[in-house]
Amino acid sequence: PQRPPRPLPHAPSRPLRRPLPITASPTITASLLAYTFNQDATCLAIGTDRGYQIFTCEPWASAHSCSEVHPNRPAAPSRTAATSSLRLVCQGGVGVVELLHSSSLVALVGAGIRPGESTRRLVMLNTRTNTSICELNFSSSVLRVRMNASRLLVVLETRTHIFELSSMKLLHTLETAPNRLGLADMCVAVGRCHAVLPAAAPGQILFFDALQLHALSTLHARKSALAALAISPCGSRVASASEKGTTVSVHSFPQGELLHAFRRGAIPASIYHLAFSSCLPPHDGAASGAGAAAATAQAAAALLSSSAMLCAVSSSGDGARLRS
């Protein structure tokens, strides 16, 4: 009998460094390339070398699937170029996948495994009709995609493009320092489009207003290069970790005030993702330091080190603790 698939930690939608084998049926095994939760963590999407799948978390069930169920069966001839590219993305490798809440809008980027699966092409897909809404082609590989109700962020290694989601119009392009991990995040609060991404110097974070399209401030958060970056759902706090992986810092947005510093341990570890819970107070940005007795900030850090440890960091006004 085959072993069941591994449990999926909360992790960003970017290609895994070592693809994990998963079993979709008794006769087909796919490699897991990317996985991500939607904005309120009610759905999980995975990208594999044979397509992608979307699951609901409570109750756990498959909500949508577009994969190469019969890899040896020849595909039906396509009538248009759009249909051909859609089939290549849906039934080929998916290296980046991003959801918009629980809607039918999904952003997909090919994994580049087979010819035609371009890592430079972003496909906006309607899962209800299984049709392509639009395609965007870029000069280099798309490393990450972030969405909220107003904006679409497309992260390349040296550039970040900001689009208006309703019209898919390019609004702004940011030139950034080399960002090989595709670090960027954007809050999901209605009326806010606060975004964070690496700035020019290592360890610096750029606070950007994606709604008004201007920079707010720059924070020197770490002494070394960033390894993980996240913004709270309401857009008032920013969590970051360096490549050393010994501490996780939480700063206010956009003031850049250090609110909390969590020490994971003295042994270096790779932190692949940071995420805030969705239960933060709407005005938690006013709380700081010892005055945060009524506000609780929770950040989950997926620490994939040699011990494969999954930890959660929790802080409140009466102290902080690290539990594993």
C-alpha positions as CSV (number, residue, x, y, z in Angstrom):
1,P,0.0,0.0,0.0
2,Q,1.1,3.5,-0.8
3,R,1.9,6.0,2.0
4,P,-0.6,8.9,2.5
5,P,0.6,12.4,1.5
6,R,2.4,14.5,4.0
7,P,0.4,17.2,5.9
8,L,0.8,20.6,4.3
9,P,2.1,23.4,6.5
10,H,1.0,27.0,6.0
11,A,3.6,28.1,3.4
12,P,3.8,30.7,0.6
13,S,3.0,30.1,-3.0
14,R,6.5,29.8,-4.4
15,P,8.3,26.7,-5.8
16,L,9.5,24.3,-3.2
17,R,13.3,23.7,-3.1
18,R,12.7,20.0,-3.1
19,P,9.4,18.9,-4.7
20,L,7.4,16.5,-2.6
21,P,5.7,13.5,-4.2
22,I,2.0,13.3,-3.7
23,T,-0.5,10.7,-4.8
24,A,-3.7,11.8,-6.6
25,S,-4.9,8.3,-7.5
26,P,-3.7,4.7,-7.1
27,T,-2.0,4.9,-10.4
28,I,-0.7,8.5,-10.7
29,T,1.9,10.3,-8.5
30,A,2.5,14.0,-8.8
31,S,5.2,16.2,-7.3
32,L,4.1,19.1,-5.1
33,L,5.7,22.3,-6.4
34,A,3.7,25.1,-4.6
35,Y,1.0,25.5,-2.0
36,T,-0.8,28.5,-0.5
37,F,-3.9,29.4,1.6
38,N,-6.4,32.1,0.6
39,Q,-6.6,35.3,2.5
40,D,-8.8,34.0,5.3
41,A,-7.3,30.5,5.4
42,T,-10.6,28.8,4.4
43,C,-9.1,27.3,1.2
44,L,-5.9,25.6,0.2
45,A,-4.5,25.5,-3.3
46,I,-1.6,23.3,-4.4
47,G,0.4,23.3,-7.6
48,T,2.0,20.1,-8.9
49,D,3.8,18.9,-12.0
50,R,0.4,17.8,-13.4
51,G,-1.8,20.7,-12.6
52,Y,-3.4,22.2,-9.5
53,Q,-6.1,21.5,-6.9
54,I,-8.1,23.7,-4.5
55,F,-9.5,22.3,-1.2
56,T,-11.8,23.7,1.4
57,C,-10.4,23.5,4.9
58,E,-13.6,23.2,7.0
59,P,-14.9,20.7,6.0
60,W,-11.9,19.3,4.2
61,A,-12.9,18.6,0.6
62,S,-11.8,19.0,-2.9
63,A,-13.4,22.2,-4.4
64,H,-11.7,22.3,-7.8
65,S,-9.2,20.2,-9.7
66,C,-7.5,20.8,-13.0
67,S,-4.8,18.1,-13.5
68,E,-3.5,15.6,-16.0
69,V,-5.5,12.7,-14.8
70,H,-4.6,10.6,-17.9
71,P,-1.0,11.5,-18.8
72,N,-0.8,8.9,-21.6
73,R,-4.1,10.0,-23.3
74,P,-3.5,12.5,-26.1
75,A,-5.1,15.9,-25.4
76,A,-7.9,17.2,-27.7
77,P,-6.6,19.6,-30.3
78,S,-7.1,23.2,-29.3
79,R,-8.8,25.7,-31.5
80,T,-7.1,28.9,-30.2
81,A,-3.8,29.9,-28.7
82,A,-5.6,30.9,-25.5
83,T,-7.1,27.4,-25.1
84,S,-3.7,25.9,-25.8
85,S,-1.9,28.0,-23.1
86,L,-4.8,27.3,-20.7
87,R,-4.4,23.6,-21.2
88,L,-0.7,23.8,-20.7
89,V,-1.1,25.6,-17.4
90,C,-4.0,23.5,-16.1
91,Q,-2.6,20.1,-17.2
92,G,1.1,20.9,-16.9
93,G,3.3,22.0,-14.1
94,V,2.1,24.9,-11.9
95,G,4.8,26.6,-10.0
96,V,2.9,29.6,-8.5
97,V,-0.8,29.6,-7.5
98,E,-2.7,32.4,-5.8
99,L,-6.4,32.6,-4.7
100,L,-8.7,35.6,-4.1
101,H,-10.7,34.8,-1.0
102,S,-13.2,32.1,-1.9
103,S,-14.0,33.4,-5.4
104,S,-13.5,31.7,-8.7
105,L,-10.5,33.8,-9.6
106,V,-7.2,32.0,-9.5
107,A,-3.7,33.2,-10.7
108,L,-1.5,30.5,-12.2
109,V,2.1,30.5,-13.4
110,G,3.7,27.5,-15.2
111,A,6.6,25.5,-13.6
112,G,8.7,25.4,-16.8
113,I,9.0,21.6,-16.7
114,R,7.6,21.0,-20.2
115,P,7.8,23.1,-23.4
116,G,5.1,25.8,-23.2
117,E,4.9,25.9,-19.4
118,S,6.5,29.3,-19.3
119,T,7.5,30.6,-15.9
120,R,7.2,34.1,-17.4
121,R,3.4,33.8,-18.2
122,L,0.7,34.6,-15.6
123,V,-2.8,33.3,-16.4
124,M,-5.8,34.7,-14.6
125,L,-8.4,31.8,-14.6
126,N,-12.1,31.6,-13.8
127,T,-12.5,28.2,-12.1
128,R,-16.2,28.2,-12.4
129,T,-16.2,28.2,-16.2
130,N,-12.6,26.9,-16.5
131,T,-11.7,29.7,-18.9
132,S,-8.8,32.1,-19.1
133,I,-9.7,35.7,-18.3
134,C,-6.3,37.2,-19.4
135,E,-2.7,36.4,-19.8
136,L,0.3,38.5,-18.8
137,N,3.8,37.9,-20.1
138,F,6.9,39.2,-18.4
139,S,10.6,39.6,-19.1
140,S,11.7,37.2,-16.4
141,S,10.2,34.4,-14.2
142,V,7.3,35.2,-11.9
143,L,8.3,34.3,-8.4
144,R,5.2,35.3,-6.5
145,V,1.7,36.7,-6.9
146,R,-0.4,38.5,-4.3
147,M,-4.0,39.7,-4.6
148,N,-6.6,41.6,-2.7
149,A,-9.9,43.1,-3.8
150,S,-8.2,46.1,-5.5
151,R,-4.7,45.2,-6.5
152,L,-2.6,42.5,-8.1
153,L,1.2,42.3,-7.2
154,V,3.4,40.3,-9.6
155,V,6.9,39.8,-8.1
156,L,9.9,39.2,-10.4
157,E,13.5,39.0,-9.2
158,T,14.4,42.6,-9.8
159,R,10.9,44.2,-10.4
160,T,7.5,44.2,-8.8
161,H,4.5,45.1,-11.0
162,I,1.3,46.5,-9.5
163,F,-2.0,46.0,-11.5
164,E,-5.5,47.2,-11.0
165,L,-7.4,43.9,-10.5
166,S,-10.7,45.0,-12.0
167,S,-9.2,46.0,-15.4
168,M,-5.8,44.3,-15.2
169,K,-4.2,47.7,-16.1
170,L,-0.5,48.1,-15.2
171,L,-0.4,51.0,-12.7
172,H,3.2,51.0,-11.4
173,T,6.5,49.2,-11.6
174,L,9.0,49.1,-8.7
175,E,12.7,48.4,-9.3
176,T,14.0,46.4,-6.5
177,A,17.2,44.8,-5.3
178,P,17.7,41.1,-6.3
179,N,14.7,39.3,-4.7
180,R,15.4,35.6,-5.7
181,L,12.9,34.4,-3.0
182,G,10.1,36.5,-4.4
183,L,9.4,38.1,-1.0
184,A,6.4,40.4,-0.9
185,D,3.1,40.7,0.9
186,M,0.0,42.8,0.8
187,C,-2.8,43.3,3.4
188,V,-6.4,42.3,2.6
189,A,-8.3,44.9,4.6
190,V,-11.0,46.7,2.7
191,G,-9.8,50.2,1.7
192,R,-6.2,49.5,2.4
193,C,-3.5,48.2,0.0
194,H,-0.5,48.3,2.3
195,A,2.4,46.3,0.8
196,V,5.9,45.3,1.9
197,L,8.8,44.1,-0.1
198,P,12.6,44.1,0.2
199,A,14.3,47.5,-0.3
200,A,17.6,48.3,-2.0
201,A,19.9,47.2,0.8
202,P,20.0,43.8,2.5
203,G,17.7,43.6,5.5
204,Q,15.7,46.7,4.5
205,I,11.9,46.6,4.0
206,L,10.0,49.0,1.8
207,F,6.6,50.1,3.1
208,F,4.5,50.9,0.1
209,D,0.9,52.2,-0.4
210,A,-0.3,50.2,-3.4
211,L,-3.6,52.1,-3.5
212,Q,-2.0,55.6,-3.8
213,L,1.1,54.2,-5.5
214,H,3.8,55.8,-3.4
215,A,6.4,54.7,-0.9
216,L,5.7,55.4,2.8
217,S,9.0,54.6,4.5
218,T,11.9,52.3,4.5
219,L,12.8,50.1,7.6
220,H,16.2,48.6,8.3
221,A,14.7,45.5,10.0
222,R,17.6,43.0,9.8
223,K,21.4,43.0,9.7
224,S,21.4,40.3,7.0
225,A,19.3,39.5,4.0
226,L,15.6,38.8,4.5
227,A,14.3,35.2,4.4
228,A,10.6,35.7,5.2
229,L,8.3,38.7,5.2
230,A,4.6,39.1,6.1
231,I,2.1,41.9,6.8
232,S,-1.0,41.5,9.1
233,P,-4.4,41.3,7.4
234,C,-5.3,44.8,8.6
235,G,-2.0,46.2,7.4
236,S,-0.7,47.5,10.7
237,R,2.1,45.1,11.6
238,V,5.0,43.6,9.7
239,A,6.9,40.4,10.6
240,S,10.3,39.5,9.2
241,A,13.0,37.0,9.6
242,S,16.6,36.8,8.3
243,E,18.5,34.0,6.6
244,K,20.0,33.1,10.0
245,G,16.5,32.3,11.3
246,T,17.2,32.8,15.0
247,T,14.7,35.7,15.6
248,V,11.4,36.9,14.3
249,S,10.7,40.7,14.5
250,V,7.4,42.4,14.4
251,H,7.3,46.2,13.5
252,S,4.5,48.6,13.2
253,F,3.4,49.8,9.8
254,P,4.3,52.4,8.5
255,Q,6.1,53.9,11.6
256,G,8.6,51.0,11.7
257,E,8.6,50.8,15.5
258,L,9.8,47.5,16.9
259,L,6.9,45.9,18.8
260,H,8.1,42.4,19.5
261,A,11.3,40.3,18.9
262,F,10.9,36.5,19.3
263,R,14.0,34.4,19.7
264,R,13.5,31.0,18.1
265,G,16.8,29.6,19.3
266,A,20.6,29.9,18.9
267,I,20.9,27.2,16.1
268,P,20.4,28.6,12.6
269,A,17.3,27.4,10.8
270,S,15.5,28.2,7.5
271,I,12.3,30.1,8.0
272,Y,10.2,29.8,4.8
273,H,7.1,31.6,5.8
274,L,5.5,33.9,8.4
275,A,1.8,34.6,8.8
276,F,-0.4,36.6,11.1
277,S,-3.7,35.2,12.4
278,S,-6.9,36.8,11.1
279,C,-8.2,37.8,14.5
280,L,-6.2,40.9,15.0
281,P,-8.1,44.0,16.2
282,P,-8.8,46.4,13.4
283,H,-6.8,49.2,15.1
284,D,-4.0,47.1,16.5
285,G,-1.4,49.5,15.0
286,A,-2.0,51.8,18.0
287,A,-0.9,49.1,20.4
288,S,2.8,48.9,21.2
289,G,5.1,47.3,23.8
290,A,3.7,47.1,27.3
291,G,0.5,48.9,26.2
292,A,-0.6,45.9,24.2
293,A,-2.4,44.1,27.0
294,A,-5.7,44.0,25.2
295,A,-4.2,43.1,21.8
296,T,-2.8,39.7,20.8
297,A,-0.6,39.2,17.8
298,Q,0.0,35.7,16.6
299,A,2.5,34.8,14.0
300,A,3.0,31.2,12.6
301,A,6.5,30.4,11.4
302,A,7.1,27.3,9.3
303,L,10.6,26.3,10.3
304,L,11.8,23.6,7.9
305,S,15.2,22.8,9.4
306,S,17.0,19.5,9.9
307,S,14.5,18.6,12.7
308,A,11.5,19.6,10.5
309,M,10.1,21.6,13.4
310,L,6.8,23.6,13.0
311,C,6.5,26.4,15.6
312,A,4.0,29.1,16.4
313,V,5.0,32.4,18.0
314,S,2.5,34.2,20.2
315,S,2.8,37.5,21.9
316,S,0.6,39.6,24.2
317,G,0.9,42.4,26.7
318,D,1.8,40.1,29.5
319,G,4.8,38.5,27.7
320,A,5.7,36.2,24.9
321,R,6.2,32.5,24.5
322,L,7.4,30.0,21.9
323,R,5.6,26.8,21.6
324,S,6.4,23.9,19.3
